[in-house]
């Protein structure tokens, strides 16, 4: 493995020097070079946990998490005027508060390790964690006694949600004929296409990433995972959340930005937020067996869902959690942040915690950063939510 690293002190269109330690670089695995961001904790470097964070899609850039979810920077959402979009400090970042990312940094080898991710990454995080737990050849703190495990968004499919579409009664769902099933799926597809699946109360806007195929194609069985991306993006209105994604494409494809981030020239002709041109094999239909192995060993796991998300509904997440057959230690109760109900949580045996984030969409920290930070800080500190 080859690692090259550079310290970044300034970024284009961010006022002044960065107030946190940012490192970028490449990890070489065989003939492939993987670009990474590394943000150092502002807390206790000797004890703060390490977090390896995976982004979903599949094929979405880790820059999404850095800017839109749990990193210390975000874009100022103003109408594009031809100049580079402006970056501002994000006060509810995960990265600077509690975490480090371990990439060939020996001084952090004794820190507890967590693996986290959201969206489609919730499907692969247990698999990655299982590989690490089997032995890496590196003496990291990741064993049953340490019980460090995962923080992740529970990715699931829509099959447990379709039956709740108004036109779908339970009898048709449980005992459908082939013709009836096809008809009902068309109805469900129509309803889903009319709303913003990532947050059902936000306006449906043109995506700033390639558009998704519909249910009647790759996802007609509602069990094949996340829709594939195919159609080039439109420019969304300023009022839309996806306008920030549009700005990210402008910023990340600027040569000055690439130089500041120490990106090797000619390695990526065009940065795409979610890239469908990667050779990605959909050979992991379910992660439940990996989660079961990890849970049975006592690794801690926090699984969360935004309760306004239909892309990966919390109903489906609860279904696969039940399939683990873990006994309930602490049944449903509200959890609070700032004196207000922030969601509902349930604690299971073997150190498994599930929580919903009230009002959050598909990626919890993006929609509810303050509340998500409160949730993760408590869980990392072994405190009840």
matplotlib code that plots the C-alpha trace (Angstrom):
import matplotlib.pyplot as plt

x = [0.0, 1.3, 0.1, 0.8, -0.5, -0.7, -1.8, -4.5, -4.5, -6.6, -9.5, -10.8, -13.7, -13.4, -12.5, -9.1, -7.1, -9.0, -9.6, -9.2, -6.5, -7.4, -5.2, -5.8, -4.0, -4.0, -4.0, -2.6, -4.1, -2.5, -2.9, -5.7, -5.3, -8.0, -8.4, -9.2, -10.0, -8.6, -9.9, -8.2, -10.2, -10.0, -10.5, -8.2, -6.1, -4.9, -8.5, -10.9, -12.3, -11.4, -14.2, -13.9, -16.9, -18.4, -20.7, -23.6, -25.0, -23.4, -20.8, -21.2, -18.2, -17.0, -17.0, -20.8, -20.3, -17.6, -19.7, -23.4, -23.5, -20.9, -17.9, -16.8, -17.6, -20.7, -21.7, -23.5, -26.7, -27.0, -27.7, -24.8, -23.2, -20.4, -17.8, -16.8, -19.4, -18.6, -17.7, -18.6, -17.9, -20.4, -21.0, -22.5, -19.8, -19.1, -15.5, -13.9, -15.9, -15.1, -13.5, -10.4, -9.8, -7.0, -4.9, -1.3, -1.0, 0.7, 0.0, -3.7, -3.4, -4.5, -7.7, -11.0, -12.2, -15.7, -17.0, -19.9, -21.9, -25.4, -27.6, -26.4, -23.3, -25.5, -25.5, -21.7, -20.6, -21.4, -19.4, -16.4, -16.6, -16.7, -13.6, -11.8, -12.9, -11.5, -8.0, -6.1, -2.6, -2.7, -3.1, -6.0, -8.5, -11.3, -12.2, -15.1, -13.8, -13.6, -17.1, -16.5, -18.6, -20.7, -22.7, -24.9, -28.0, -30.0, -30.4, -33.4, -35.8, -39.5, -41.2, -42.4, -43.6, -45.5, -48.3, -48.9, -49.6, -53.3, -54.1, -52.4, -54.4, -52.7, -54.5, -53.3, -49.8, -49.6, -51.4, -51.0, -51.6, -48.9, -51.3, -52.5, -48.9, -47.9, -50.9, -50.3, -46.6, -47.6, -49.8, -47.1, -44.6, -46.9, -47.3, -43.6, -42.7, -44.9, -43.0, -39.5, -38.5, -35.5, -37.7, -41.5, -42.2, -39.7, -40.5, -39.8, -37.0, -34.7, -31.7, -28.2, -26.9, -28.0, -31.6, -32.9, -34.6, -38.1, -39.6, -40.9, -37.3, -34.4, -36.5, -39.8, -39.5, -38.7, -35.8, -32.9, -31.6, -31.0, -32.1, -29.3, -28.4, -28.6, -29.9, -27.8, -28.7, -30.8, -30.1, -32.5, -34.2, -32.4, -35.1, -34.3, -31.8, -30.3, -29.1, -26.3, -25.3, -25.2, -22.9, -20.6, -20.1, -19.0, -16.6, -15.1, -14.4, -12.4, -8.7, -7.8, -9.8, -8.2, -4.8, -5.7, -6.9, -3.7, -5.6, -3.4, -3.8, -5.6, -6.8, -10.4, -11.4, -14.7, -15.9, -19.4, -21.2, -22.7, -21.0, -22.8, -19.8, -18.0, -17.7, -19.8, -20.9, -24.3, -23.3, -24.3, -28.1, -28.3, -26.0, -28.1, -25.8, -22.8, -24.7, -25.8, -22.2, -21.1, -24.0, -23.5, -19.9, -21.1, -19.9, -21.7, -24.0, -26.1, -28.6, -30.6, -33.3, -34.8, -38.5, -39.4, -37.3, -39.0, -35.8, -34.7, -37.8, -37.4, -40.2, -38.0, -35.0, -37.0, -38.0, -34.4, -33.5, -36.2, -34.8, -31.7, -33.9, -32.3, -34.2, -35.5, -33.6, -35.3, -38.5, -39.6, -39.2, -38.7, -35.2, -34.7, -32.4, -32.7, -35.7, -37.7, -38.5, -35.9, -37.0, -37.7, -35.3, -35.2, -32.3, -31.7, -29.4, -25.8, -25.3, -27.6, -29.4, -32.0, -33.1, -35.3, -34.5, -37.7, -38.1, -34.9, -34.7, -32.5, -29.2, -29.9, -26.9, -27.7, -31.3, -30.9, -27.2, -27.7, -29.9, -27.7, -24.6, -26.3, -27.3, -23.8, -22.1, -24.2, -23.9, -20.1, -20.0, -21.9, -24.8, -28.5, -30.0]
y = [0.0, 3.4, 6.6, 10.2, 13.1, 16.9, 19.4, 21.9, 25.3, 27.4, 26.6, 28.8, 31.0, 30.2, 33.4, 33.1, 30.0, 26.8, 26.5, 22.8, 20.3, 19.0, 16.5, 15.1, 12.4, 9.0, 5.5, 3.1, -0.4, -2.5, -0.2, 1.9, 5.3, 6.2, 9.9, 10.6, 13.5, 13.3, 15.7, 15.7, 15.9, 19.2, 17.2, 14.6, 13.1, 10.2, 9.1, 10.4, 7.7, 7.2, 7.2, 5.7, 7.1, 5.6, 7.5, 5.9, 5.9, 3.6, 5.7, 8.9, 10.9, 11.3, 15.0, 14.7, 13.8, 16.4, 19.3, 18.3, 15.9, 15.7, 17.8, 21.2, 23.1, 23.8, 26.0, 29.3, 28.7, 31.8, 32.1, 31.3, 34.5, 33.0, 33.0, 30.1, 29.2, 30.4, 28.0, 28.7, 27.0, 24.3, 24.5, 21.0, 19.0, 15.5, 15.6, 18.3, 17.5, 13.9, 12.0, 11.1, 9.0, 6.4, 6.3, 5.3, 7.5, 5.3, 7.7, 6.9, 3.1, 2.8, 4.9, 3.1, 2.6, 3.1, 2.5, 4.6, 5.6, 6.4, 5.9, 2.9, 2.8, 1.3, -1.8, -2.1, -0.9, -4.2, -6.0, -3.7, -4.0, -7.8, -7.8, -5.5, -7.7, -10.8, -9.3, -6.6, -7.2, -3.8, -3.7, -1.3, -1.3, -3.2, -6.4, -7.8, -6.3, -2.8, -3.3, -0.5, -1.0, 1.0, 4.2, 4.0, 4.8, 1.6, 1.1, -1.0, -1.4, -0.4, -3.7, -3.1, 0.4, -0.3, -2.0, 1.3, 3.1, 4.0, 2.0, -1.1, -3.1, -5.8, -8.7, -7.7, -7.3, -10.7, -12.8, -11.0, -12.5, -11.6, -9.2, -7.6, -7.2, -5.4, -3.1, -2.2, -1.6, 0.9, 2.7, 2.7, 4.0, 6.8, 7.9, 7.7, 9.6, 12.5, 13.3, 13.9, 10.4, 11.7, 13.9, 13.6, 17.2, 19.0, 20.0, 17.7, 19.3, 18.4, 16.5, 17.9, 14.4, 12.0, 11.0, 7.7, 5.0, 4.1, 1.1, -0.6, -1.2, -2.3, -2.0, -3.5, -6.3, -3.6, -5.7, -4.8, -1.9, 1.7, 2.9, 3.3, 6.8, 7.4, 10.8, 14.0, 16.5, 19.7, 23.0, 23.0, 26.2, 28.0, 27.0, 23.3, 21.4, 20.0, 23.5, 23.0, 19.8, 21.9, 24.4, 21.5, 20.5, 24.0, 24.3, 20.8, 21.0, 24.3, 23.9, 26.2, 24.1, 20.9, 22.4, 23.5, 19.9, 18.4, 16.3, 14.7, 16.2, 14.2, 11.6, 12.6, 14.6, 15.6, 15.3, 13.9, 13.9, 10.5, 8.6, 5.8, 5.0, 3.1, -0.7, -1.5, -5.1, -5.5, -8.7, -7.9, -8.5, -8.4, -7.4, -9.0, -12.0, -9.7, -7.6, -10.8, -11.9, -8.5, -8.2, -11.7, -10.7, -7.7, -4.9, -1.7, -0.5, 2.6, 2.4, 5.5, 6.6, 9.9, 9.5, 11.5, 9.4, 7.1, 6.2, 4.0, 4.0, 3.3, 0.7, -1.5, -0.8, -2.0, -5.2, -6.3, -5.4, -7.7, -10.5, -10.4, -11.8, -9.6, -9.2, -5.7, -4.1, -0.7, -0.4, 2.6, 6.0, 9.6, 11.1, 14.8, 17.6, 21.2, 20.4, 19.1, 15.6, 14.7, 11.1, 7.8, 5.1, 1.4, -0.5, -4.2, -6.8, -7.1, -3.4, -2.5, 0.8, 2.1, 5.7, 7.8, 11.5, 13.5, 15.5, 14.2, 12.9, 10.4, 11.5, 12.5, 14.9, 16.8, 17.5, 17.7, 18.4, 19.7, 16.8, 14.2, 15.5, 15.3, 11.7, 10.5, 12.4, 10.7, 7.3, 7.6, 8.6, 5.5, 7.7, 6.9, 9.0]
z = [0.0, -0.9, 0.8, -0.3, 1.8, 1.6, 4.2, 3.0, 4.8, 2.4, 0.0, -2.8, -1.8, 1.9, 3.9, 5.6, 6.6, 7.6, 11.3, 11.3, 10.2, 6.7, 4.9, 1.4, -0.4, -2.2, -1.0, -3.6, -3.7, -6.5, -9.6, -8.2, -6.4, -3.9, -3.0, 0.6, 3.0, 6.5, 9.2, 12.6, 15.8, 17.8, 21.0, 22.7, 19.9, 22.1, 22.9, 20.4, 18.1, 14.5, 11.9, 8.4, 6.6, 3.4, 1.1, -0.7, -4.2, -5.0, -6.8, -4.9, -3.9, -0.3, -1.0, -0.5, 3.1, 3.6, 2.4, 2.8, 5.8, 8.5, 7.4, 8.7, 5.5, 3.5, 0.5, 0.9, -1.1, -3.2, -6.9, -9.1, -10.6, -12.6, -9.9, -7.7, -5.0, -1.5, 1.3, 5.0, 8.3, 9.3, 13.1, 13.5, 11.8, 13.1, 11.8, 13.9, 17.0, 17.7, 14.9, 13.0, 9.9, 10.1, 7.0, 7.7, 10.8, 13.5, 16.3, 16.0, 16.0, 19.6, 19.1, 19.0, 15.4, 14.0, 10.5, 9.4, 6.4, 5.1, 2.1, 0.1, 2.3, 5.0, 2.9, 2.6, 6.1, 7.8, 5.1, 5.5, 9.3, 9.1, 7.0, 9.5, 12.4, 10.7, 10.9, 9.0, 10.1, 11.8, 15.6, 15.6, 18.5, 16.9, 18.8, 20.8, 24.1, 22.6, 21.0, 18.5, 15.4, 13.1, 12.8, 9.7, 7.9, 7.5, 3.7, 2.8, 0.0, -0.5, -0.3, 3.3, 2.4, -0.8, 1.1, 2.8, -0.5, -0.4, -3.6, -2.2, 0.4, 2.4, 0.8, -2.6, -1.2, 0.5, -2.2, -5.5, -9.0, -11.6, -13.4, -10.2, -9.0, -12.2, -12.0, -8.4, -8.9, -11.7, -9.2, -6.6, -9.1, -10.1, -6.5, -5.7, -8.9, -7.8, -4.6, -3.3, -2.1, -0.2, 1.9, 1.4, 2.6, 0.5, -3.1, -5.9, -7.9, -10.8, -9.4, -9.7, -10.1, -12.9, -12.6, -11.5, -13.5, -12.6, -10.7, -13.8, -15.0, -12.7, -9.6, -10.5, -7.9, -5.2, -3.9, -6.1, -4.0, -5.0, -8.5, -11.1, -12.3, -16.0, -17.2, -17.2, -14.5, -14.9, -13.0, -10.1, -8.7, -5.9, -3.4, -3.9, -1.7, -4.9, -5.9, -3.4, -5.3, -8.5, -6.9, -5.7, -9.4, -10.3, -7.3, -7.5, -11.3, -11.0, -11.7, -8.8, -6.4, -7.7, -7.2, -3.6, -2.8, -4.4, -6.8, -9.4, -12.8, -15.5, -13.0, -13.1, -16.2, -14.7, -11.1, -10.9, -7.5, -8.2, -11.0, -12.8, -15.0, -12.3, -12.8, -9.7, -9.1, -7.4, -5.7, -2.1, -2.1, 1.7, 4.5, 7.3, 7.7, 8.2, 10.7, 12.5, 12.9, 14.2, 16.6, 17.9, 18.8, 20.7, 18.5, 19.2, 16.3, 15.9, 13.1, 12.3, 9.9, 8.9, 9.4, 6.3, 4.0, 1.4, -0.4, 2.5, 4.8, 8.5, 8.2, 6.1, 8.4, 11.4, 9.4, 8.9, 12.5, 13.7, 11.5, 13.8, 16.6, 19.2, 22.4, 23.3, 26.3, 26.2, 24.2, 22.3, 23.9, 22.7, 22.6, 23.0, 21.8, 22.8, 25.0, 22.0, 20.8, 18.2, 17.3, 18.8, 19.8, 20.8, 22.3, 21.6, 23.2, 21.9, 21.8, 19.0, 19.0, 16.5, 16.3, 14.1, 13.5, 13.5, 10.3, 8.7, 5.1, 3.4, 4.9, 8.5, 9.1, 5.9, 6.9, 10.7, 11.5, 15.1, 16.1, 14.3, 16.1, 19.4, 18.7, 17.7, 20.5, 23.1, 21.5, 21.3, 24.9, 26.0, 27.1, 26.4, 23.5]

ax = plt.figure().add_subplot(projection="3d")
ax.plot(x, y, z, "-o")
ax.set_aspect("equal")
plt.show()
